[in-house]
Amino acid sequence: MIVPTSSTPAESGLAASQTLAQAGTEAPLPAARSPTAIALRRGLSHAGFLIGAVLLGLILVAAIAAPLIAPHDPYAQDVSRRLIPPFWQAKGSWEHLLGTDKLGRDYLSRLIYGSQISLLIGISAALISGLIGTTLGILAGYFGGRVDAVVSYIVTTRLALPVVLVALAMAALVGGSLKVVVLVLGLLLWDRFAVVTRAATRQVRSQDFVAAAEAAGFTTARILLQEILPNILNALIVVATLEMAHAILLEAALSFLGLGVQPPLPSWGLMIAEGKPYMLFQPWVITIPGVALLVLVLAINLLGDGLRDITAPEERR
């Protein structure tokens, strides 16, 4: 016969504590994932980001390793072999896979070296415009008042100026060259950086950690560089990719009109302009650099769109 035993409150509490301890040991709480792991998981599952990263990576590798992978000298002329079609056409040559231009220069080599110019102009113009626009936007968003009014007036004045017409006028006045194109585009494409940075800074400005930094006696420069700038960096990266693609297209347009990069540099826009007289009978002379330009701009846009989705908070996605 089993006689039920009574337990004291202390014994009951001890037994309950042991039960909870065993349960906690057997089923631990899931560990919080780091932001880097979350961003990596989002990136691997984002098709647009992966496609853009792969395409841009291949173009970047080709630009860096151009002296190693280019089959010919992009500046070597051989008029006796001018306008050889690509290898897939009837009179094509495997020696010149993408054919030759009107001066007998290898088209594949010029296309590879042309990626250096496009990436150099896109990255340089984005850096210059990003520095100008980010500085103006973060000052306007943080201080507000008269500073915001002055910056808004400057941005409005810039938006009233058409980029293409101003770039054409400055290039015609100073003269077309690689340095001139970089400086002109860098000084004209900062308005989007300023607008986005100002709006993002105004949002971060009202956060508690900024007020805590001000109460702790941090300098204004330290607050702007260490507290505000890292929290708006994801928005700036997206804008930088868009402006990089914009600068590459503008450079191609200026070179096509003869006011951008000057011969014999292998700019893709210049290659399209040089092949314009032959487009009816040899359409590949403008199709090949045009497709290369399309792929580069598409890769940058896909990468920027993917970065926006990856760095966005979960509740906003």
C-alpha positions in Angstrom: 0.0 0.0 0.0 1.4 3.4 -1.0 1.0 6.2 1.5 1.0 9.7 -0.1 3.6 12.0 1.4 3.1 15.7 1.9 5.9 18.1 1.0 6.8 21.5 2.5 6.6 24.7 0.5 10.5 24.9 0.5 10.7 21.4 -1.0 8.1 22.2 -3.6 10.0 25.3 -4.7 13.2 23.4 -4.9 11.6 20.7 -7.1 10.1 23.4 -9.4 13.5 25.1 -9.7 15.2 21.8 -10.7 12.4 21.1 -13.2 12.9 24.6 -14.8 16.7 24.1 -14.8 16.4 20.8 -16.6 13.9 22.3 -19.1 16.3 25.2 -19.8 19.2 22.7 -20.3 17.3 20.6 -22.7 15.7 23.4 -24.8 18.0 26.4 -24.9 16.8 29.7 -26.4 17.8 30.3 -30.0 20.9 32.6 -30.3 20.4 36.0 -32.0 21.9 36.2 -35.5 24.4 38.8 -36.2 23.7 41.6 -38.8 26.4 40.2 -41.0 24.9 36.7 -41.1 21.4 38.2 -41.8 22.8 40.3 -44.7 24.7 37.3 -46.1 21.6 35.1 -46.0 19.6 37.8 -47.7 22.3 38.3 -50.3 22.5 34.6 -51.2 18.7 34.4 -51.6 18.4 37.6 -53.7 18.6 36.7 -57.4 19.1 40.3 -58.7 21.9 41.0 -56.3 23.7 37.7 -57.2 23.3 38.4 -61.0 24.5 42.0 -60.6 27.5 41.0 -58.4 28.6 38.3 -60.8 28.4 40.5 -63.9 30.1 43.4 -62.3 32.7 41.2 -60.8 33.5 39.7 -64.2 33.8 43.2 -65.8 35.9 44.4 -62.9 38.3 41.4 -63.3 38.5 42.0 -67.0 39.4 45.6 -66.5 42.1 44.9 -63.9 43.6 42.0 -65.9 43.3 43.7 -69.3 47.0 43.5 -70.1 47.0 39.8 -69.4 43.8 38.7 -71.2 43.6 41.2 -74.1 44.7 39.2 -77.3 46.1 42.2 -79.1 47.3 45.8 -78.5 44.2 47.9 -78.5 46.0 50.8 -80.2 47.8 48.8 -82.9 46.5 49.7 -86.4 46.5 47.5 -89.5 44.5 49.1 -92.3 44.8 45.9 -94.4 42.6 44.1 -91.9 40.0 46.7 -91.3 36.4 45.9 -90.6 36.9 42.1 -90.2 33.6 40.7 -89.0 33.3 38.7 -85.8 34.0 35.0 -85.8 30.4 33.8 -86.0 30.0 35.5 -89.4 31.0 34.0 -92.8 34.2 36.1 -93.2 35.1 36.2 -89.6 38.5 35.3 -88.2 39.4 33.4 -85.0 42.4 35.7 -84.7 40.1 38.6 -84.0 37.1 37.1 -82.2 35.0 40.2 -82.3 36.4 41.6 -85.5 38.3 44.8 -86.1 37.3 48.5 -86.5 37.8 50.9 -89.4 41.6 51.2 -88.6 42.1 47.4 -88.2 42.3 47.5 -84.4 41.2 44.4 -82.5 37.6 45.0 -81.2 37.9 42.6 -78.3 41.0 44.2 -77.0 39.5 47.7 -77.3 36.3 46.4 -75.6 38.3 45.0 -72.6 40.4 48.2 -72.2 37.2 50.3 -72.6 35.9 48.7 -69.4 38.7 50.4 -67.5 37.6 53.8 -68.7 33.9 53.2 -68.0 34.6 51.9 -64.5 37.2 54.7 -63.8 34.8 57.4 -64.8 31.8 55.9 -63.0 33.7 55.3 -59.7 35.5 58.6 -59.7 32.4 60.6 -60.5 30.5 58.8 -57.8 33.2 59.5 -55.3 33.4 63.2 -56.1 29.7 63.8 -56.2 29.2 61.6 -53.1 31.7 63.7 -51.1 30.0 67.0 -52.1 26.4 65.8 -51.7 27.0 63.9 -48.5 28.7 66.8 -46.8 25.9 69.3 -47.8 23.1 66.9 -46.9 24.5 65.8 -43.5 25.1 69.5 -42.5 21.6 70.5 -43.6 19.9 67.5 -41.9 21.8 67.9 -38.6 21.8 71.7 -38.1 18.6 72.6 -39.9 17.5 76.3 -39.8 19.5 78.6 -42.0 22.0 75.9 -42.9 19.2 73.8 -44.3 17.7 76.8 -46.1 21.1 77.6 -47.8 21.7 74.0 -48.8 18.1 73.6 -50.1 18.6 76.7 -52.2 21.9 75.3 -53.6 20.2 72.0 -54.4 17.3 73.8 -56.1 19.7 75.8 -58.2 21.6 72.7 -59.3 18.3 70.9 -60.2 17.4 73.8 -62.5 20.5 73.1 -64.6 20.2 70.3 -67.1 23.1 67.9 -66.6 23.6 67.0 -70.3 23.5 70.6 -71.6 25.9 71.9 -68.8 28.3 69.0 -69.4 28.3 69.6 -73.2 28.9 73.3 -72.6 31.8 72.8 -70.2 33.4 70.0 -72.3 33.2 72.3 -75.4 34.6 75.2 -73.5 37.4 73.4 -71.7 38.0 70.6 -74.2 37.2 66.9 -74.0 39.5 64.6 -72.1 39.3 61.9 -69.4 40.0 64.3 -66.5 37.5 66.9 -67.8 34.8 64.3 -68.0 35.4 63.0 -64.5 35.5 66.5 -63.0 32.4 67.7 -64.9 30.3 64.7 -64.0 31.5 64.7 -60.4 30.5 68.4 -60.0 27.1 67.8 -61.5 25.8 64.6 -60.0 25.8 65.4 -56.3 22.2 66.6 -55.9 20.7 63.1 -55.2 23.3 62.5 -52.6 22.4 65.7 -50.8 18.7 65.1 -50.9 18.9 61.5 -49.6 21.5 62.3 -47.0 19.5 65.3 -45.7 16.3 63.2 -45.3 18.2 60.2 -43.6 20.1 62.6 -41.3 16.9 64.2 -40.1 15.5 60.8 -39.2 18.7 59.7 -37.3 19.0 63.2 -35.7 16.0 62.5 -33.5 17.3 59.2 -32.1 18.2 58.7 -28.5 21.8 57.8 -29.1 22.4 61.1 -30.8 21.0 62.9 -27.8 23.1 60.8 -25.5 26.2 61.7 -27.5 25.4 65.4 -27.3 24.8 65.1 -23.6 28.1 63.4 -23.1 29.9 66.4 -24.6 31.0 64.8 -27.9 32.1 67.3 -30.6 29.9 68.0 -33.6 32.4 66.4 -36.0 32.5 63.2 -33.9 28.7 63.0 -33.8 28.5 63.5 -37.5 31.2 61.0 -38.4 30.7 58.3 -35.8 27.1 58.5 -34.8 25.1 59.7 -37.9 27.2 58.7 -40.9 27.4 54.9 -40.2 23.6 54.8 -39.8 22.9 56.4 -43.2 25.7 54.5 -45.0 23.3 51.9 -46.6 21.3 54.7 -48.3 24.5 56.3 -49.6 25.7 53.0 -51.1 22.4 52.6 -53.1 22.6 56.2 -54.3 26.3 55.7 -55.3 25.5 52.7 -57.5 22.8 54.7 -59.3 25.0 57.7 -59.8 27.8 55.4 -61.0 25.6 54.0 -63.7 24.3 57.5 -64.6 27.9 58.8 -65.0 28.8 55.9 -67.3 25.9 56.6 -69.5 26.7 60.3 -69.6 30.3 59.6 -70.5 29.2 57.4 -73.3 26.8 60.2 -74.6 29.6 62.8 -74.4 32.1 60.6 -76.1 29.5 59.7 -78.8 29.1 63.4 -79.5 32.9 63.9 -79.6 33.1 66.0 -76.4 34.1 63.2 -74.0 37.0 60.9 -74.1 39.2 61.6 -77.1 40.7 59.1 -79.6 42.6 56.8 -79.5 41.3 55.8 -76.0 38.9 52.9 -76.4 35.8 54.4 -74.8 32.6 52.4 -75.5 30.8 55.6 -76.4 33.6 56.6 -78.7 33.5 53.1 -80.3 29.8 53.5 -81.0 30.5 56.9 -82.6 33.3 55.6 -84.7 31.1 52.7 -86.0 28.1 54.9 -86.8 29.0 55.3 -90.6 29.1 51.5 -90.9 26.0 50.6 -88.9 23.9 49.7 -92.0 26.3 47.2 -93.5 28.4 46.2 -90.4 25.9 46.6 -87.5 28.1 44.7 -85.1 30.5 47.7 -84.9 27.9 49.5 -82.7 26.0 46.5 -81.4 29.0 45.0 -79.5 30.0 48.1 -77.5 26.3 48.9 -77.0 25.6 45.5 -75.5 28.7 45.9 -73.3 27.4 49.2 -72.0 24.0 47.7 -71.4 25.4 44.8 -69.4 27.6 47.1 -67.2 24.7 49.5 -66.4 22.3 46.6 -65.8 24.8 44.9 -63.4 25.3 48.1 -61.4 21.5 48.7 -61.1 20.8 45.2 -60.1 23.6 45.4 -57.5 22.3 48.6 -56.1 18.7 47.3 -56.0 19.9 44.2 -54.2 21.9 46.2 -51.7 18.8 48.2 -50.9 16.8 45.1 -50.1 19.6 43.4 -48.2 20.4 46.3 -45.9 16.7 47.2 -45.3 15.4 46.4 -41.8 13.2 43.3 -41.6 10.0 45.2 -40.8 10.5 47.4 -43.9 11.0 44.5 -46.2 
